[in-house]
Amino acid sequence: VRDVLAAGADIIHFDVMENHYVPNLSIGPLVLESLRKADIDCTMDVHLMVKPVDRLVDDFLSAGADIISVHPESTEHLHRTLSSIREGGAKAGIVFNPATPLTVLPEVLALVDLVLIMSVNPGFGGQSFIPSSLDKLSAARTLIEAHHDRTGRRVRLEIDGGIKADNVAEVAMAGADTFVAGSAIFNSGNYSDTIAAFRTALRSIET
């Protein structure tokens, strides 16, 4: 984690899986707490791929999460879950799987600080980008901008899954402003060079 931050990463994306909501098992709040105790001082973006999710929200708030994102399918009362995250002092996010429509987003935009579009089915790293995610990104961006015009609030639009230096510009043009890269960075030979390649690709579309 220190190495990738030193190489230029802005945020650490912390994937939590429990082998029920998704077919994999990863890490829990004790790992995040340990990173904080080791003086890892950065934005910790926690993605909860668990069901039911509410029981773990308080644990990750206590462990030091800055952002906690949940799937609408993971809670019976999405409004309550998002509210509890924000009341606990973190920013709240909502996550949409590839086959999950954006139907609930207008109902909860006032409660979220981040919208995460999954461009792979959650559960495993190293999957290929699903092209239809670009259309969903554009639709989410339209909703977010309309919300900003009404309220002045800025909401991040994040994408996760199959993001590489050779597709990050296309993804940004579709509306994303925050990019999760796992395998593309951690399986590379040089974190700094890889992150620099991402930034170069993004600068190529700036006007």
Secondary structure in CASP SS format (residue, H / E / C, confidence):
PFRMAT SS
TARGET T0000
AUTHOR 0000-0000-0000
METHOD secondary structure of the structure
MODEL  1
V C 1.00
R H 1.00
D H 1.00
V H 1.00
L H 1.00
A H 1.00
A C 1.00
G C 1.00
A C 1.00
D C 1.00
I E 1.00
I E 1.00
H E 1.00
F E 1.00
D E 1.00
V E 1.00
M E 1.00
E E 1.00
N C 1.00
H C 1.00
Y C 1.00
V C 1.00
P C 1.00
N C 1.00
L E 1.00
S C 1.00
I C 1.00
G C 1.00
P H 1.00
L H 1.00
V H 1.00
L H 1.00
E H 1.00
S H 1.00
L H 1.00
R H 1.00
K H 1.00
A C 1.00
D C 1.00
I C 1.00
D C 1.00
C C 1.00
T E 1.00
M E 1.00
D E 1.00
V E 1.00
H E 1.00
L E 1.00
M E 1.00
V C 1.00
K C 1.00
P C 1.00
V C 1.00
D H 1.00
R H 1.00
L H 1.00
V H 1.00
D H 1.00
D H 1.00
F H 1.00
L H 1.00
S H 1.00
A H 1.00
G C 1.00
A C 1.00
D C 1.00
I E 1.00
I E 1.00
S E 1.00
V E 1.00
H C 1.00
P H 1.00
E H 1.00
S H 1.00
T C 1.00
E C 1.00
H C 1.00
L H 1.00
H H 1.00
R H 1.00
T H 1.00
L H 1.00
S H 1.00
S H 1.00
I H 1.00
R H 1.00
E H 1.00
G C 1.00
G C 1.00
A C 1.00
K E 1.00
A E 1.00
G E 1.00
I E 1.00
V E 1.00
F E 1.00
N C 1.00
P C 1.00
A C 1.00
T C 1.00
P C 1.00
L C 1.00
T C 1.00
V C 1.00
L H 1.00
P H 1.00
E H 1.00
V H 1.00
L H 1.00
A H 1.00
L H 1.00
V C 1.00
D C 1.00
L E 1.00
V E 1.00
L E 1.00
I E 1.00
M E 1.00
S C 1.00
V C 1.00
N C 1.00
P C 1.00
G C 1.00
F C 1.00
G C 1.00
G C 1.00
Q C 1.00
S C 1.00
F C 1.00
I C 1.00
P C 1.00
S C 1.00
S H 1.00
L H 1.00
D H 1.00
K H 1.00
L H 1.00
S H 1.00
A H 1.00
A H 1.00
R H 1.00
T H 1.00
L H 1.00
I H 1.00
E H 1.00
A H 1.00
H H 1.00
H H 1.00
D H 1.00
R H 1.00
T H 1.00
G C 1.00
R C 1.00
R C 1.00
V C 1.00
R E 1.00
L E 1.00
E E 1.00
I E 1.00
D E 1.00
G C 1.00
G C 1.00
I C 1.00
K C 1.00
A C 1.00
D C 1.00
N C 1.00
V H 1.00
A H 1.00
E H 1.00
V H 1.00
A H 1.00
M H 1.00
A C 1.00
G C 1.00
A C 1.00
D C 1.00
T E 1.00
F E 1.00
V E 1.00
A C 1.00
G C 1.00
S H 1.00
A H 1.00
I H 1.00
F H 1.00
N C 1.00
S C 1.00
G C 1.00
N C 1.00
Y H 1.00
S H 1.00
D H 1.00
T H 1.00
I H 1.00
A H 1.00
A H 1.00
F H 1.00
R H 1.00
T H 1.00
A H 1.00
L H 1.00
R H 1.00
S C 1.00
I C 1.00
E C 1.00
T C 1.00
END
